Amino acid sequence: MANILLTGASRGIGAAALHALTAAGHHVIGQSTAGGDGLIAADFAQPHAADALWAAARDRAGGRIDVLVNNAGVFEGADLADAAAFDTAWTRSLAINLQSAADLCRHAVLHFQATGPGRIINIASRAGHRGDSPAHWHYAAAKGGMLALTKTIARGYARDGILAFAITPGFTMTGMAEDYLASRGGDKLLADIPLGKVADPEEVAEAIRWLASEAPASLTGATLDINGASYVR
C-alpha cells in the first residue's frame, strides 16, 4: 500500500483516480479547492497553497508520501482583445496548472531524496503537444511546461530512485461534457478523434493507478497519450 497525494480529487479524472487508487488498496490523500468529504482544501490560485498542502498531506500520511499525482487544473478561456482578461487568465492558469505542480514536485523530490524512492505523475494534456483553441494559449503553454517539468525531473533524479511520468489526455468525458461538445461543434470535435469517442475518466484513472504502482522503472520520463489517436507522436 502506498501513501498517495492526489490533487484535483473532487471530480472528473481526479474523482475516478481516487476511486481506482483506493480500490487498489492505496491510502489516498486528496485535495480540492473547497475541501470537504475528507479532502484537504487548497486554492492553488493563492501563493504558497501547495506548500501548505504538502505539509498537511505529509502529516496525514504519517510522515511518508510515496506517490504524488498532480491532477488539479483549470480550463478557462481568454479574449485576446481584452488585455486585462488576457493577463488575468495567464496569471491564474499558470498558477493553478503549472506553478502549483512545480511546487509540489519540488517538495516531492526533496522528500524522496530524504526518505527513499518515490513516483510523480503529472496530468498534462494533449494541448501541451499540439496546442489548443485561440482562447486557450495559456492552457496549452502551462501543459507544455508540465511536460518539460516531468522530463527534467525524470532525467535529473532517476539515480535517486525518483520516477516521473506524464499523462496527456485529450478531451475527457467529465461533468460539463455535453455543453463543451456543443460549444466546440460536437460532431466536428468527435470527427477529429479516430476512435470516435472521447475518453472516459476511468480510462485515465487506470493509467494513473498503473503508473503509481506497477509501471516499470525504465518507463520514467515517458508520456502516455490518452486521446483516441487524435494526436499521435
C-alpha positions as a LaTeX table, in Angstrom:
\begin{tabular}{lrrr}
\hline
Residue & $x$ (\AA) & $y$ (\AA) & $z$ (\AA) \\
\hline
Met1 & 0.00 & 0.00 & 0.00 \\
Ala2 & 1.30 & 3.44 & $-0.94$ \\
Asn3 & 0.52 & 6.83 & 0.52 \\
Ile4 & $-0.58$ & 8.93 & $-2.47$ \\
Leu5 & $-1.19$ & 12.67 & $-2.64$ \\
Leu6 & $-3.75$ & 13.36 & $-5.38$ \\
Thr7 & $-4.72$ & 16.90 & $-6.35$ \\
Gly8 & $-7.99$ & 17.82 & $-8.02$ \\
Ala9 & $-9.69$ & 14.81 & $-6.43$ \\
Ser10 & $-13.27$ & 16.05 & $-6.21$ \\
Arg11 & $-14.49$ & 15.47 & $-9.76$ \\
Gly12 & $-13.71$ & 14.17 & $-13.22$ \\
Ile13 & $-10.40$ & 12.40 & $-13.65$ \\
Gly14 & $-9.44$ & 13.10 & $-10.04$ \\
Ala15 & $-12.55$ & 11.52 & $-8.58$ \\
Ala16 & $-12.12$ & 8.48 & $-10.83$ \\
Ala17 & $-8.47$ & 8.21 & $-9.80$ \\
Leu18 & $-9.38$ & 8.50 & $-6.13$ \\
His19 & $-11.75$ & 5.55 & $-6.54$ \\
Ala20 & $-9.30$ & 3.44 & $-8.57$ \\
Leu21 & $-6.36$ & 4.01 & $-6.24$ \\
Thr22 & $-8.42$ & 3.40 & $-3.10$ \\
Ala23 & $-9.89$ & 0.23 & $-4.61$ \\
Ala24 & $-6.34$ & $-0.96$ & $-5.27$ \\
Gly25 & $-5.58$ & $-0.66$ & $-1.56$ \\
His26 & $-3.68$ & 2.60 & $-1.51$ \\
His27 & $-4.08$ & 5.35 & 1.09 \\
Val28 & $-5.07$ & 8.42 & $-0.91$ \\
Ile29 & $-4.83$ & 11.94 & 0.49 \\
Gly30 & $-6.96$ & 14.05 & $-1.83$ \\
Gln31 & $-7.10$ & 17.80 & $-2.44$ \\
Ser32 & $-9.75$ & 20.09 & $-3.82$ \\
Thr33 & $-10.16$ & 23.84 & $-3.81$ \\
Ala34 & $-13.01$ & 23.83 & $-1.29$ \\
Gly35 & $-12.12$ & 20.67 & 0.64 \\
Gly36 & $-14.83$ & 18.60 & 2.33 \\
Asp37 & $-15.59$ & 14.85 & 2.11 \\
Gly38 & $-12.19$ & 14.07 & 3.57 \\
Leu39 & $-10.30$ & 16.21 & 1.02 \\
Ile40 & $-7.77$ & 18.85 & 2.07 \\
Ala41 & $-8.71$ & 22.37 & 0.96 \\
Ala42 & $-6.09$ & 24.21 & $-1.09$ \\
Asp43 & $-6.68$ & 27.04 & $-3.56$ \\
Phe44 & $-3.75$ & 26.90 & $-5.98$ \\
Ala45 & $-4.54$ & 30.39 & $-7.27$ \\
Gln46 & $-3.17$ & 31.62 & $-3.94$ \\
Pro47 & 0.59 & 31.86 & $-3.31$ \\
His48 & 2.12 & 29.07 & $-1.19$ \\
Ala49 & $-1.08$ & 26.97 & $-1.21$ \\
Ala50 & 0.90 & 24.00 & $-2.49$ \\
Asp51 & 3.40 & 24.34 & 0.35 \\
Ala52 & 0.65 & 24.21 & 2.97 \\
Leu53 & $-0.99$ & 21.26 & 1.19 \\
Trp54 & 2.23 & 19.26 & 1.16 \\
Ala55 & 2.76 & 19.78 & 4.88 \\
Ala56 & $-0.83$ & 18.79 & 5.69 \\
Ala57 & $-0.71$ & 15.74 & 3.43 \\
Arg58 & 2.61 & 14.57 & 4.86 \\
Asp59 & 1.19 & 14.80 & 8.36 \\
Arg60 & $-1.92$ & 12.88 & 7.36 \\
Ala61 & 0.29 & 10.23 & 5.73 \\
Gly62 & 2.28 & 9.75 & 8.93 \\
Gly63 & 5.39 & 11.44 & 7.56 \\
Arg64 & 5.86 & 9.49 & 4.34 \\
Ile65 & 4.34 & 10.14 & 0.91 \\
Asp66 & 5.17 & 7.58 & $-1.77$ \\
Val67 & 3.44 & 9.00 & $-4.86$ \\
Leu68 & 2.44 & 12.48 & $-5.98$ \\
Val69 & $-0.28$ & 12.86 & $-8.61$ \\
Asn70 & $-0.63$ & 16.40 & $-9.95$ \\
Asn71 & $-4.09$ & 16.40 & $-11.50$ \\
Ala72 & $-5.61$ & 19.74 & $-10.45$ \\
Gly73 & $-6.22$ & 22.16 & $-13.28$ \\
Val74 & $-8.43$ & 24.88 & $-14.68$ \\
Phe75 & $-9.62$ & 25.42 & $-18.26$ \\
Glu76 & $-10.87$ & 28.97 & $-18.77$ \\
Gly77 & $-10.91$ & 30.98 & $-21.96$ \\
Ala78 & $-9.35$ & 34.40 & $-22.51$ \\
Asp79 & $-10.40$ & 37.06 & $-25.01$ \\
Leu80 & $-7.34$ & 38.10 & $-26.99$ \\
Ala81 & $-8.76$ & 41.60 & $-27.45$ \\
Asp82 & $-9.27$ & 42.19 & $-23.72$ \\
Ala83 & $-5.85$ & 42.93 & $-22.27$ \\
Ala84 & $-6.96$ & 42.80 & $-18.63$ \\
Ala85 & $-8.80$ & 39.49 & $-19.06$ \\
Phe86 & $-5.85$ & 38.08 & $-21.01$ \\
Asp87 & $-3.41$ & 38.96 & $-18.22$ \\
Thr88 & $-5.73$ & 37.58 & $-15.55$ \\
Ala89 & $-6.22$ & 34.30 & $-17.43$ \\
Trp90 & $-2.47$ & 33.81 & $-17.88$ \\
Thr91 & $-1.71$ & 34.52 & $-14.23$ \\
Arg92 & $-4.44$ & 32.22 & $-12.96$ \\
Ser93 & $-3.76$ & 29.43 & $-15.45$ \\
Leu94 & $-0.02$ & 29.33 & $-14.82$ \\
Ala95 & $-0.53$ & 29.43 & $-11.05$ \\
Ile96 & $-3.01$ & 26.55 & $-10.99$ \\
Asn97 & $-1.91$ & 24.45 & $-13.97$ \\
Leu98 & 1.86 & 24.74 & $-13.66$ \\
Gln99 & 3.29 & 26.58 & $-10.63$ \\
Ser100 & 1.37 & 24.54 & $-8.06$ \\
Ala101 & 2.50 & 21.32 & $-9.74$ \\
Ala102 & 6.10 & 22.55 & $-9.78$ \\
Asp103 & 5.91 & 23.47 & $-6.10$ \\
Leu104 & 4.57 & 20.05 & $-5.17$ \\
Cys105 & 7.17 & 18.33 & $-7.36$ \\
Arg106 & 9.90 & 20.27 & $-5.52$ \\
His107 & 8.59 & 19.07 & $-2.18$ \\
Ala108 & 8.26 & 15.51 & $-3.50$ \\
Val109 & 11.81 & 15.36 & $-4.88$ \\
Leu110 & 13.31 & 16.65 & $-1.63$ \\
His111 & 11.10 & 14.27 & 0.36 \\
Phe112 & 12.05 & 11.24 & $-1.73$ \\
Gln113 & 15.73 & 12.13 & $-1.55$ \\
Ala114 & 15.46 & 12.14 & 2.23 \\
Thr115 & 13.15 & 9.17 & 2.79 \\
Gly116 & 13.52 & 6.84 & $-0.20$ \\
Pro117 & 12.31 & 6.26 & $-3.76$ \\
Gly118 & 9.03 & 7.70 & $-4.98$ \\
Arg119 & 6.92 & 8.43 & $-8.04$ \\
Ile120 & 5.50 & 11.60 & $-9.58$ \\
Ile121 & 2.62 & 11.52 & $-12.08$ \\
Asn122 & 1.74 & 14.76 & $-13.83$ \\
Ile123 & $-1.58$ & 15.01 & $-15.66$ \\
Ala124 & $-0.83$ & 17.31 & $-18.57$ \\
Ser125 & $-2.89$ & 17.48 & $-21.77$ \\
Arg126 & $-2.86$ & 16.79 & $-25.48$ \\
Ala127 & $-2.80$ & 20.60 & $-25.72$ \\
Gly128 & 0.77 & 20.54 & $-24.42$ \\
His129 & 1.76 & 18.79 & $-27.65$ \\
Arg130 & $-0.49$ & 20.24 & $-30.33$ \\
Gly131 & $-1.83$ & 23.47 & $-28.83$ \\
Asp132 & $-5.42$ & 24.39 & $-28.09$ \\
Ser133 & $-8.04$ & 26.91 & $-29.20$ \\
Pro134 & $-7.23$ & 30.60 & $-29.77$ \\
Ala135 & $-8.84$ & 31.33 & $-26.39$ \\
His136 & $-6.55$ & 28.95 & $-24.55$ \\
Trp137 & $-2.95$ & 29.92 & $-25.28$ \\
His138 & $-2.24$ & 29.95 & $-21.57$ \\
Tyr139 & $-3.62$ & 26.44 & $-21.02$ \\
Ala140 & $-1.52$ & 24.91 & $-23.79$ \\
Ala141 & 1.57 & 26.75 & $-22.57$ \\
Ala142 & 1.07 & 25.59 & $-18.99$ \\
Lys143 & 0.57 & 21.97 & $-20.03$ \\
Gly144 & 3.61 & 22.11 & $-22.29$ \\
Gly145 & 5.54 & 23.37 & $-19.30$ \\
Met146 & 4.29 & 20.47 & $-17.23$ \\
Leu147 & 5.64 & 18.02 & $-19.82$ \\
Ala148 & 9.06 & 19.70 & $-19.76$ \\
Leu149 & 8.99 & 19.67 & $-15.96$ \\
Thr150 & 8.28 & 15.93 & $-15.93$ \\
Lys151 & 11.10 & 15.11 & $-18.34$ \\
Thr152 & 13.55 & 17.25 & $-16.41$ \\
Ile153 & 12.73 & 15.53 & $-13.12$ \\
Ala154 & 12.98 & 12.09 & $-14.73$ \\
Arg155 & 16.40 & 12.83 & $-16.18$ \\
Gly156 & 17.73 & 14.61 & $-13.12$ \\
Tyr157 & 16.70 & 12.27 & $-10.33$ \\
Ala158 & 16.37 & 8.74 & $-11.72$ \\
Arg159 & 19.57 & 7.72 & $-9.92$ \\
Asp160 & 17.86 & 8.68 & $-6.66$ \\
Gly161 & 15.04 & 6.26 & $-7.38$ \\
Ile162 & 12.68 & 9.13 & $-8.23$ \\
Leu163 & 10.48 & 8.30 & $-11.21$ \\
Ala164 & 8.40 & 10.83 & $-13.13$ \\
Phe165 & 5.66 & 10.20 & $-15.68$ \\
Ala166 & 3.17 & 12.33 & $-17.58$ \\
Ile167 & $-0.29$ & 11.56 & $-18.95$ \\
Thr168 & $-1.75$ & 13.65 & $-21.76$ \\
Pro169 & $-5.49$ & 13.16 & $-22.10$ \\
Gly170 & $-7.39$ & 14.67 & $-24.97$ \\
Phe171 & $-10.98$ & 15.66 & $-24.39$ \\
Thr172 & $-12.34$ & 13.62 & $-21.48$ \\
Met173 & $-15.99$ & 12.98 & $-20.65$ \\
Thr174 & $-16.36$ & 14.87 & $-17.39$ \\
Gly175 & $-19.12$ & 16.95 & $-15.78$ \\
Met176 & $-19.76$ & 19.60 & $-18.44$ \\
Ala177 & $-19.04$ & 17.33 & $-21.40$ \\
Glu178 & $-22.27$ & 17.89 & $-23.32$ \\
Asp179 & $-22.03$ & 21.69 & $-23.07$ \\
Tyr180 & $-18.38$ & 21.57 & $-24.06$ \\
Leu181 & $-19.08$ & 19.34 & $-27.06$ \\
Ala182 & $-21.78$ & 21.75 & $-28.18$ \\
Ser183 & $-19.50$ & 24.77 & $-27.79$ \\
Arg184 & $-16.79$ & 23.09 & $-29.88$ \\
Gly185 & $-19.12$ & 21.92 & $-32.63$ \\
Gly186 & $-19.95$ & 18.50 & $-31.23$ \\
Asp187 & $-19.81$ & 16.24 & $-34.27$ \\
Lys188 & $-16.83$ & 18.15 & $-35.66$ \\
Leu189 & $-14.88$ & 17.56 & $-32.45$ \\
Leu190 & $-15.69$ & 13.87 & $-32.48$ \\
Ala191 & $-14.71$ & 13.63 & $-36.14$ \\
Asp192 & $-11.20$ & 14.68 & $-35.10$ \\
Ile193 & $-10.95$ & 11.57 & $-32.87$ \\
Pro194 & $-10.33$ & 8.42 & $-34.94$ \\
Leu195 & $-11.66$ & 6.23 & $-32.13$ \\
Gly196 & $-14.98$ & 8.06 & $-32.47$ \\
Lys197 & $-15.42$ & 8.76 & $-28.76$ \\
Val198 & $-13.88$ & 10.89 & $-26.06$ \\
Ala199 & $-12.02$ & 9.22 & $-23.20$ \\
Asp200 & $-13.81$ & 8.26 & $-20.01$ \\
Pro201 & $-12.30$ & 9.48 & $-16.73$ \\
Glu202 & $-11.94$ & 5.85 & $-15.68$ \\
Glu203 & $-9.57$ & 5.22 & $-18.58$ \\
Val204 & $-7.23$ & 7.96 & $-17.41$ \\
Ala205 & $-7.64$ & 6.79 & $-13.81$ \\
Glu206 & $-6.50$ & 3.30 & $-14.78$ \\
Ala207 & $-3.33$ & 4.75 & $-16.29$ \\
Ile208 & $-2.73$ & 6.70 & $-13.07$ \\
Arg209 & $-3.22$ & 3.55 & $-10.99$ \\
Trp210 & $-0.78$ & 1.60 & $-13.15$ \\
Leu211 & 1.89 & 4.30 & $-13.13$ \\
Ala212 & 1.57 & 4.71 & $-9.36$ \\
Ser213 & 2.47 & 1.12 & $-8.59$ \\
Glu214 & 3.10 & $-1.23$ & $-11.50$ \\
Ala215 & 4.87 & 0.67 & $-14.28$ \\
Pro216 & 8.50 & $-0.45$ & $-14.66$ \\
Ala217 & 11.20 & 1.92 & $-13.54$ \\
Ser218 & 12.65 & 2.17 & $-17.05$ \\
Leu219 & 9.46 & 3.91 & $-18.18$ \\
Thr220 & 10.46 & 7.03 & $-16.24$ \\
Gly221 & 10.30 & 10.17 & $-18.36$ \\
Ala222 & 7.58 & 8.75 & $-20.58$ \\
Thr223 & 4.32 & 10.41 & $-21.56$ \\
Leu224 & 1.17 & 8.31 & $-22.04$ \\
Asp225 & $-1.25$ & 9.75 & $-24.60$ \\
Ile226 & $-4.94$ & 9.02 & $-23.98$ \\
Asn227 & $-6.75$ & 10.73 & $-26.82$ \\
Gly228 & $-8.26$ & 8.16 & $-29.17$ \\
Ala229 & $-5.46$ & 8.77 & $-31.72$ \\
Ser230 & $-6.49$ & 12.42 & $-32.18$ \\
Tyr231 & $-2.83$ & 13.24 & $-31.68$ \\
Val232 & $-0.09$ & 10.68 & $-32.29$ \\
Arg233 & 3.68 & 11.07 & $-31.92$ \\
\hline
\end{tabular}
